[in-house]
């Protein structure tokens, strides 16, 4: 009981000193204002994007369904647009959303990536980063804690009051815990608006409670890691100036420098093909595979013989189905397999890069926090790639549906006659279901978040284990 009262008294005196320090109060107020502004602007951005995407997706669906009577292959080349929806938690951490495209154009014989990202359509100012709640808590909040807490124990040693406190029977551990508790109160003040907003998101947007809870816990642990680290470094130094300089150096290296250098290092170790290189290789292989639009192509000449043997006829005119439709189906299957193989290779390389990032996260916990935060808000690379995969599945089903209509609903003799339009009724386009994207479930995302959350927890536990030895060091240093 006496120990708790001592810790409480030390913490109260530290908080009172912070309150009297107007610079500290103003700094906390400015950070809270920045956090609230970032929350409001991010929420407005997410709502605007979702409203626009909902409107445009409905327009795209209506335009596709309301096409007039026409040949199904023309419908396949008319194409369709799919819009990538934003997760409710994306207002908290926009992740790669400003740099990844929002719209995919679907067409026959071609796989397109997502286009119209904010970065491509905005001024170069977006390259400097956007103000988001995640950015404020990841980057600015630790810096504020450094300015407020760097002198917590170093000041007592510099002023000679630390010796006085120890002479009165106060242990070094209690001094450390008192100073830490005071800085932890600042952590709670800083993170309170974000916690309230995330809970509000959870209630109003029906986001997953487990994702929200883990996200809140991760950011509290992140700021507590800094509170512990700041108090530890302050305990080992003799004056305020040295503590401040070392902590700013640590912040610069951990928050600014390493997160910029690691991606370059990983890209050099696990390189990715450029978009141009990939497209050149794909075009070369497409030519080698065969051209479904060329009747004299060697592959499709052989394909023709197989089809005639299968149906037991001598001419394509005698087939019970439209041979041109069969060719389109086979061509689409071949090109899709080729594109999927290249995409699979790309995704595998990206997954290797992410695994290497997880390794570096043990050295720098902000990498783990970023990974966890973006996963929770579905603004990470895995979620983006998942959307592309699902969009491609839909594209393939749509194109093959249209190709099958040509195969089954139009006679070859009519299709080969260029003077005939060979239109099918528009009801066929309306029959195909609309795209209903299902993102990673909360269970899947929680599983993806387990490793970065464990890394943050290990960092927190290791720093907590240093409290007792640091308390003994404080006592020995004075003696």
DAFEN-V873923 format. One record per residue. OMEGA is omega in whole degrees, -180 to 180 (none if undefined). Layout:
omega->OMEGA
omega->OMEGA
This chain:
omega->179
omega->179
omega->179
omega->179
omega->179
omega->179
omega->180
omega->-179
omega->179
omega->-180
omega->180
omega->179
omega->179
omega->178
omega->178
omega->178
omega->176
omega->-179
omega->179
omega->179
omega->-174
omega->179
omega->179
omega->-180
omega->180
omega->-180
omega->178
omega->-180
omega->-180
omega->-180
omega->179
omega->178
omega->178
omega->-179
omega->-180
omega->178
omega->180
omega->178
omega->-178
omega->-179
omega->179
omega->178
omega->178
omega->178
omega->-179
omega->-180
omega->179
omega->180
omega->-179
omega->178
omega->180
omega->-180
omega->178
omega->180
omega->-177
omega->178
omega->176
omega->178
omega->-180
omega->178
omega->-179
omega->180
omega->180
omega->-177
omega->-175
omega->176
omega->180
omega->175
omega->-180
omega->178
omega->-178
omega->179
omega->174
omega->177
omega->179
omega->179
omega->172
omega->173
omega->-177
omega->179
omega->173
omega->-178
omega->-179
omega->-179
omega->178
omega->178
omega->178
omega->-179
omega->179
omega->175
omega->180
omega->180
omega->-177
omega->174
omega->-179
omega->-176
omega->180
omega->-176
omega->177
omega->-178
omega->-180
omega->-170
omega->175
omega->176
omega->-179
omega->177
omega->-179
omega->174
omega->-173
omega->172
omega->-179
omega->176
omega->-180
omega->-178
omega->176
omega->173
omega->179
omega->-178
omega->-179
omega->-175
omega->-178
omega->177
omega->-180
omega->-180
omega->-179
omega->179
omega->179
omega->179
omega->178
omega->180
omega->179
omega->177
omega->179
omega->179
omega->-180
omega->-177
omega->-179
omega->-170
omega->-172
omega->-178
omega->176
omega->179
omega->177
omega->179
omega->178
omega->-178
omega->-179
omega->-170
omega->-175
omega->-175
omega->-171
omega->179
omega->179
omega->179
omega->-180
omega->178
omega->-178
omega->-178
omega->-180
omega->-178
omega->179
omega->178
omega->-180
omega->180
omega->180
omega->179
omega->179
omega->175
omega->178
omega->-179
omega->178
omega->179
omega->179
omega->176
omega->180
omega->-178
omega->178
omega->179
omega->180
omega->-179
omega->179
omega->179
omega->177
omega->176
omega->176
omega->177
omega->-179
omega->178
omega->-178
omega->-171
omega->-176
omega->179
omega->-180
omega->180
omega->180
omega->-180
omega->180
omega->177
omega->178
omega->175
omega->-177
omega->-178
omega->-172
omega->-177
omega->178
omega->175
omega->-175
omega->178
omega->-179
omega->178
omega->-179
omega->-179
omega->180
omega->180
omega->178
omega->-180
omega->-179
omega->-179
omega->175
omega->178
omega->-180
omega->-179
omega->177
omega->174
omega->178
omega->178
omega->177
omega->-179
omega->180
omega->-180
omega->178
omega->-179
omega->178
omega->-178
omega->-175
omega->-176
omega->-171
omega->-179
omega->-175
omega->-174
omega->179
omega->180
omega->-179
omega->-179
omega->-179
omega->-179
omega->177
omega->177
omega->178
omega->180
omega->-179
omega->-178
omega->-174
omega->-173
omega->-173
omega->-169
omega->-175
omega->178
omega->177
omega->-176
omega->-175
omega->178
omega->178
omega->179
omega->-179
omega->179
omega->178
omega->180
omega->180
omega->-176
omega->175
omega->175
omega->175
omega->-179
omega->-180
omega->180
omega->179
omega->-178
omega->178
omega->180
omega->179
omega->-180
omega->178
omega->-178
omega->178
omega->178
omega->-180
omega->-179
omega->-177
omega->-178
omega->-178
omega->179
omega->-179
omega->-177
omega->-178
omega->179
omega->-176
omega->-179
omega->-176
omega->171
omega->177
omega->178
omega->180
omega->180
omega->179
omega->-180
omega->179
omega->178
omega->-179
omega->-177
omega->176
omega->179
omega->-178
omega->-178
omega->179
omega->179
omega->-179
omega->180
omega->177
omega->179
omega->-179
omega->-178
omega->-179
omega->176
omega->177
omega->179
omega->179
omega->178
omega->-180
omega->178
omega->179
omega->178
omega->-178
omega->-178
omega->179
omega->178
omega->179
omega->179
omega->-179
omega->178
omega->179
omega->178
omega->178
omega->177
omega->179
omega->-179
omega->178
omega->177
omega->179
omega->177
omega->176
omega->178
omega->180
omega->178
omega->177
omega->175
omega->178
omega->178
omega->179
omega->180
omega->176
omega->178
omega->-177
omega->-173
omega->179
omega->176
omega->177
omega->-180
omega->179
omega->-180
omega->-179
omega->-177
omega->-180
omega->177
omega->-180
omega->-177
omega->-180
omega->177
omega->-180
omega->-177
omega->-179
omega->180
omega->178
omega->179
omega->178
omega->177
omega->179
omega->180
omega->-179
omega->177
omega->179
omega->177
omega->180
omega->180
omega->-177
omega->178
omega->-179
omega->-177
omega->180
omega->174
omega->180
omega->177
omega->180
omega->175
omega->177
omega->-179
omega->-170
omega->-173
omega->-179
omega->179
omega->-179
omega->-177
omega->177
omega->-178
omega->-179
omega->180
omega->-176
omega->-180
omega->180
omega->-179
omega->176
omega->-178
omega->172
omega->-178
omega->-177
omega->179
omega->178
omega->-179
omega->-178
omega->-178
omega->-176
omega->-176
omega->177
omega->-180
omega->179
omega->-174
omega->175
omega->-179
omega->175
omega->178
omega->179
omega->179
omega->179
omega->-179
omega->176
omega->178
omega->178
omega->-178
omega->-173
omega->-178
omega->178
omega->178
omega->178
omega->179
omega->178
omega->-179
omega->179
omega->176
omega->-179
omega->-179
omega->180
omega->178
omega->177
omega->180
omega->180
omega->-177
omega->-178
omega->178
omega->179
omega->177
omega->178
omega->178
omega->179
omega->-179
omega->-180
omega->-177
omega->180
omega->-179
omega->none
